[in-house]
Amino acid sequence: MSNSSNRSTLTERGMRIAEGRIPKLAAKAGHEAYWTTLKLTGGVTLKMSNGQMVERKIDGSVKVIKNLPVGKRVKLGTVLKRVK
């Protein structure tokens, strides 16, 4: 008998619980990637913050690189298509 036959089938409830963990896991992975990047690059990343492109260092200091133009507001659910 194989081990796969001993596994229990995932129920709808179990699947919903597992799917509910995805946002937390994704946020954790994003934060870990951010800090890993800071460490690997000598402590510098570029980030968009409050309409500005900023350079952020591992010590928390921030330097404004460029002011960015205000983006176009889009209603939730709008599907955008690339113009060819």
N, C-alpha and C positions, 0 to 999 in steps of 0.2 A: 504494500500500500504506500502511495506517495504522500509526502507531507501536504501537498496542495489539497488533498481530499479532506484533511483534518481542519483546514482553515474554515472559519465561519463566514457565511455570506454577509456582505455589508448591507445593512438595512437602510432604508430611506432616512431614518433619523440619524443613523451613524454617518451617512454621507453628508447630511446637512451640518452636523457637528464638525466633521473634518473640513468641509468647505468654509465654515465660519472661521477657521484658524488661518486661512490664506492671507487676509489683509495684514494680520499681525506678523506672520512669517515674512511677508514681502517687505514690510516696513523694517523689520530687523535686518533682513538681507541688505536693504538699501543703506541703512546706517553703517553696517559693517563694511560695505563696499566703499562708502565715503571715507571712513577712517583709514581703511587699507590704502586707498588712493593717496590720502594726505601723507601717510607714512612712506609710501613708495616714491612719491614725487618730491620728497624733501619738505613736505608740509605745506603745499600750495595747491588750491583748486580754484577754478572759476565757477561762479554761481550767479544766477539771476536773483536779485533781491530788491523789492520795492522799486521796480522800474529801472534798475541799474545792473550793469554787469560788474561784479566785484571779485577781487582776488581775496580768498580767505586762507589764512595760514593756520597751522596746527595750534599755535598759541592763542587763537581766537581773534587776532587782529584782522581788520578788513581794510582793503584799499579799493576805492572806486576806480574802475578802468574806463567805463563808458556809460553815459546816460542813454537809455533805450527809449525809442518812440512808444507811445501808448498803443497797445494792441487793439485789434478790432474785437468788439464784444460779439459773442456768438451765443444764441439761445441754446439751452440744454437740449440735446437730441438732434441738433442740426447735423446733416451729413454733408461733409465737404468733399468736393471732387477736384482732382488736379486738372488744370487746364493744359491741354496739349498744344 
